[in-house]
Amino acid sequence: MAENAVDAERPAPAEPEASASDRAAPARLIGVDLARGLAVFGMYAAHVGPDPSDGGATGFFMELSHGRSSALFAFLAGFSVVLITGRHAPKTGRAGRQAVAKVVIRAVVLLALGTALTMTGTPVEVILAFYGLYFLLVLPLYRLGARPLAIIAASSALVLPQVLYVVQQALPGGPDDGPDGIWAWPAGGDGIVSLLFTGSYPALSWLPFVIAGMAVARLDLASAVVRVRLAITGGALALLGHGGSFLALHLVPGAASAIHASRGADGPALSAWWSDTAGYPAGDTPAWLLAASPHSETTLSVLGNTGVAIAVLTACIAATDAFPGLRRLALPVIAVGTMSLSAYVLHIIGIGLLGIEDLPGSPPHVLLGFLAVVSVFATLWSRFFRRGPLEWLLGRATKAAELVR
């Protein structure tokens, strides 16, 4: 949700009539904005949509948005880091130092904005401060190519969730409370321990998404072969993560019953292979490490959600490239994607103004209203401005990076 792409690389979204020879590069970046717009819509559904536990077709589709949209955001954060620091070749020299400074400024702004929104007492688990921290933590990797980034992403997905579980158990007060004092500063916000270990999007288990996004951004997305390989990889990871969890919960003795007995398990334990309706890990049993529910912070969850993110991004890029008419049809979603930070903050403001407290749990017409408002706003705004309002302010803030020598 930082500035979505380098202006020089992304045209304004309302250019659907580009010639065939000029269309490939813009379409690839418009596809990224389409994916980001879908992630925004998914976040709206997760917050102001009906409760998935209501069941039925509506509950099923609402459950698909939970966790997966935020994982897609984190994945696209890695894409943004590479766009800013040099996609095909990392920027070096003064340009490289300025690009690094831009990322740092964005990260600091997001940390401050996210903390401020959290301190308002909003019922939304605000991701922005976590998002800013992700930018800072992956920045040392920006010079790496696709292969080493993919290896690091895979290795961190295999290792970090287990490390997170151990750290959470070792924290004073356990995973729910953690230490206080300066480690929990500021009061009412997400302190460093929350951002790293105990919050809703702990960096220790979410960094693999960001690094995977960086790896994909390094690839030649104009190549049909690369796209096919990405689609296969995404499908394989989704199957490995969710399918592996399904088998583990059914075959590992005592796993399902331990999750069911956990104080965090509210629904059928066997649904934890794909759904949050089983509840959230409470840290009282390692059996949760076999779950792949979107917010379980496990290796299987990270693999599954990374696969979904790769598949969604690949489909968006391929579709906007192969079907130029789709870009006109999907223009409202693409427009939302170009100003995802503004759209995200807008829905938090809307939730506060309407006094919505139970998230999720709103009737369908509330969700449809939110989607309509943000789509109309983004479409109209993009006709006159290249950036969303908060994206423009963020861009102004990064002007300071030009002072770096």
N, C-alpha and C positions, 0 to 999 in steps of 0.2 A: 504494500500500500504506500510505498514511497513513490517518488516520481517514476512512472511506469516504464519509460524508455527514454533514451537520449533523443532530443528533438531532431537532431540531424538524421537519425535513423528511422524515425516514425513520422509519417505525414499525418495531417489532420484526418480524422476518421471519415469525414464526409467526402471521400474521393472514390466512389465506386466505379467510375468510368475510365480508369487508367488503361492504357494499351496493354496488350499481352506481353510485349517485350519489357515493359516497366513494372508489371504487376507482381512479379515473384517476390522481390524483397519486401515491398510494402505489405503484401499479403501475409508474409510470415510474421511480421510484427503486429498486424491487425489481428491475426489469429491468437497472439499472446493476449491482446486486449480483450478479445472475445472470451478466452478462458478466464481471464481475471474478472470480467463482468459476470460470468456464470458463477464464479466463486462468491462474488458479492451477493448475488441472488440467493445462493445457498446459505450464506451467513444470515441473510434476512429471514429465510425460511426456518433456520435453526432457532432464531430468537423470537420472531413474532408470528410463526406459523403454528398450526395445531400441534398438540402433543403427540409424538409417535406412538405412545402407549395406548392411544385411543383405538389403534388397530385399523384394519381395512386398507383400501388402496391409498387413501390420504396419509394414514400413518406410515405406510411403507415408504412412500415418496418423501415424507418429511424425515424419516430416519436416514435416508440416503444422504441428506444434506448435513447431518450432524457429524462434526469432526472432519469429514472429508473436504468440506469447503475451506476450513481453516488450514488443513494440510496443503491444499492446493495453493492457498495464499503463501504459505511458507515456502513451498516449492518455487513459486514465481518470484519470491524475494531473491532467491539465488540467481534467477534469470536476470533480475534487475541489477544485481551487483555486477554481473558480467557485462551487461549493456553499458553501465556507467564507466567501468574500468577498462573497456576494450573487449569487444566480443570475439573478433577473429584473431586478434593478437593483443595481448595486454599492453596498455599504454606504459611507456617508460619515460624516464627523464622528468622534466617539469610537468608534462601532461599527465604522467603517471602519478606524480605527487599530488597534483590538483584533483585528479579523479579520486584518490584515496581520501583527500580532505573532504570532497563532496559526500562520499559515503559516510564518513564520520559525522559530518554535520547533520545529515539526514537521520542517522542513528540517534544522535543526541536529541534532536527535535522530536522524534517518535517516542523516545524514552520519556521526555518531559510531557508530551501531549497525552500519552497513554496513562502516565501516572496521574495527571490532572483529572482525566476522565474517570479513572478508577476511584479517586478520592471524592468524586461527587456522589458516590453511593449508588451508582447505576446498577441495576440487577444484571447487566451484561458483564460477562467475564472478558474484559477488554484485552485484546491481543497486541495493541500497538507498542506497549513498553517491551514486551517479549520480542516483538518484531525488530525493534531498534537494537536490542541486545544481539539478536541473530546476526545483524549486519556487522556489528563490531567483531563478533567471534569468528566469522568466516572470512573477514577481510584479509588475513595473512595468506589465504589460499588463492587469491585472485590471479596470480601469475601461472597457476597450474593449468595443464591441458585437460581434455575430456577424460582420458583414461585414468590418470592419477586421481582426479576428482571423483570419478565413479568408484574407484577402489576405496577411497577414504569414506565415501558415502556408505558403501556396502559394509565396510568394517565397523563404522560407527553405529550403523543400524544393528549389527550383530552384538556389539559390546555395550554400548552406552545405556540401553534400557535396563540391563542387569546391574550396571554400576549405579544407575538411578535408584533402583529398588534397595540396594545395599545402603546407599547414602541416606535414603529416606528413613530406613529403620534405625540408622545410627544417630539421626538428629535428635536433640533433646525435645521430648514431647511427641516424637514420631512424625510421620509424614503430614499429619493434619495441622500441627501447631508449629513445630520448628522453633529455632531460637528467636529471641526478641532483641530489644536494644537496637544498636546501629545496624544489625543484620536485617532487621525488619523495617528500617527507615525508608520512606516516611510513613508515619502511622496512617492507616487507611489506604495506602498504596501498595504496590508490589515491591518489596525490598529485594535485595540481591539474592537471598536464599530462596524466596518465592520465584524469582525470575529464572534461577538456575535449576531448582530442585522440586519445589513443592507447589508451584502455581498451576494454573489450568493448562499452560503451554510451556512446561519446563524446557529450558534450552538443551539440557542434557539429552533429552529424547527427541527434540524437534530439529536439531541441527542436521540430521541426515536428510531431511526434506530439502533444506536450503542448499546443501552441498550437491545433492542430486540435481537440483534445478540449475546450479552452476555448470555441472557436467553437460547437461542437455543443451544449455545455451552455447556451449563451445562447438557443437556439432553443426554440420552443413545441413540445415533444415530444408534447403531447396532440393536436396537429393531424395528421390523416391525410395531408393534403397535404404537410406538412413531412416526415413519415416516408417517404412515397413519394419525395420529392425526395432525401432522405438515402440511401435504398436505391439509387436510380439513381446518385447521386454516388459512393457506395462502390463499386458495380459498375464504374462508368466509370474510377475511379482504379485499381482492381485490374487492369482490362484494360489501361489505359494503361501502368502500371508493368511488369507481367509480360509483357504482349503486346508492348510496345515493346522490352523486353529480348530477347525471343525473336526478333523481327525483326532487331534490331541484331546479335545474335550470329551469325545466319545470313547476313546481307547485308553487314555491314561487313567489307571484306577484311582478313584477318589477325587479327580480334578473337578468334575462338574458339581459333586456334592460339597466340596470345599468352597467353591464359589457361591453356591446356593446358601451355604451356612454363613458366609461372610456378611458382616454388617452392612456392606455396601451393595449387596445383591438384592434388588427389589423385584426383579422379574425372573423369567425362566433362565436358568444358568446356561443352558445349551445355546441360547441365542447370542452369547458373548463372542461367538466366532465372527460376528459382523455387526451387532447392534448394541447400543448403549442401554437398551431397555432392561438388561440384566443388572444395571447399576454401574457404579464406578468403583475401581479398586480401592479398598480401604486399608491396604497394607498389612492385613492380618493373616494373609495366606499367600505363599508363593504360587499357588495355583493360578492366580491372575496373570502370571507371566505366560500362560498358555492361551490367553484370550487375544482376540484381534479386534475387539470393539474399538471404535474410533478414538475414544479418550482413555484407553487402557494403558497407553505409553509403553507398549511392549515391542519386542523385535517383530513379532508377527503383525502387529498393528502398523508399525512403521513400513514394513515391506508391502503390506496390502494397500495402504493409503498412498504410498509412493507410486505403486503400480497404477492406481486409479488416476493420480495426478498426471503421470506420463501419458496415459491413454487419452485423457481429456485434452491435454495440450496438443498432442499429435493430431487428434481428430479435428480440433479447431483450426490448426494451421493448414492441414490438408484440405479441409472443407472451404475455407476462405480463399485458398489458392485455386482449387479446382472449379469452384462455382462462384464467380464474381457476383452474380445476382444475389447470393446469400448475404454478401456484405451489406447490401441495401436492406434486405429483410431484417438482418440482425443488428442494424445500426444502433438502435436504442441500447442493446446489451453491450455492444462495442464501446459506445459513448460512456456508459457506466464504467466499463473497464479502464478507460483512459483517465478517469477521475475517481479511482477506487477509494483513496483516502477520504476525499470529500463525501463520497457516498456512505462510507462506513461511519464517519462521525455524524452524518445527517441522520442515520437511523438510530443512533444512540440518543441524539437530541429528541427525535420523534418519540422514542420510548419514554423519555423523561417527561415530555410535555403531555403525553396521553396518560401518564400515570400507570403504565403497564408494569406489573410486578411479577406475574407468573410467566416465566420463560422456560420452555415454550408453553403454549396453552391458549393463545389467542384464536378466535374463529378465523376461517379462511378469508373472509372479506377484509380483515385487518391486514393480512399479508398481501393480498392483492392491491390494497390501497397503498401500502408502502412501496411495492414494486412499481406501481403506476406513477407515483410521485417522483421517485428517483429516476425512472426512465424518461419521463417528460422533461424533468429538470436537466438531466445530462444531455439529452438530445438537443434541446434548445440552446443550452450553454455552449455546446461544441460547435454550433453554427457560427458563433461569434468569437470564441476564444479557443486557443489551442490546448490550454490546460484548465483543469478544474480550479476552483477558487483556492483550496488549500494546497493543491499542487503548485499553483503560481506562487503562493507565499513560501512554500518549501524551496522552490527554485530561486526566489529572491534571497533566501537565507544562505543558499549554497554559493552565492556570488562571492562570499568571503573567501572561498577556495581559490579564487583567481589571484589572491595576494600571495599565495604560496610560490616560492621561487625554487 
